[in-house]
Amino acid sequence: MGVYPHFVVQLLQDVRLVLLLNRYGLKGTFNLNSGTYPPEGSTGRRMTEKAITELYADGRHEVAVHSYTHPFLEQTPSDAMAYEIVKDRENLESLFGKIIRGMAYPYGTHNDTVVEVLKACGILYARTTAVTGNFNIPRDWLRLPATCKHTDPKLMEYARKFADMKVTKDGARLFYVWGHTYEFEGDNNWNVIEEFAEFMGNREDIWYATNIEIYDYIQ
């Protein structure tokens, strides 16, 4: 059984989330747009390249592609689409010194052409914004859904249900949460993810893994 919190956008709120995940032994995947970093010394809410590199340097959490500048990929010509994916991947691989194989779709949107371009660019999985409300292992990794978003009012209901499940001969189960860290600040509800992390974290019967770790395990 595995639990996978997945959060998007390289904002200063990510620092607070990383510290929270680390405290409770949870893991996450963070999708970064490497073409949108502000200049060093900026005082806004977006993190600079140096700050991002330092935050994820220990490799505990996965860093993955989110496109270079966050366009609607299905509205982008195929050559420009490939550039958005490859450029972001190259930048992240240079920053973190490892092969990047995963992605989340900007705005969660895609079509068959986007999927084929991703395959050509060496992307093995890509998360959508679709949610299932269940704990089934994914079948289509390039149209990857989640169990729920962190704003789902049933988040803790799902958490309790998952925690009470027993591993059976039918196989593993996956609890997969996605979201944006800036929403916690905007909605003034950090308590939501803090309650979730405290309840779900540091359990001996759950494997906490990043998306690529789960992909590799299943494959």
Helices and strands as residue ranges (DSSP letters): E 2-8, H 13-23, E 29-32, G 34-36, H 49-55, E 62-65, G 73-75, H 78-96, E 102-104, G 106-108, H 112-120, E 125-131, G 141-143, E 144-146, E 148-149, H 155-164, E 174-180, H 181-186, H 190-200, E 207-208, H 211-218
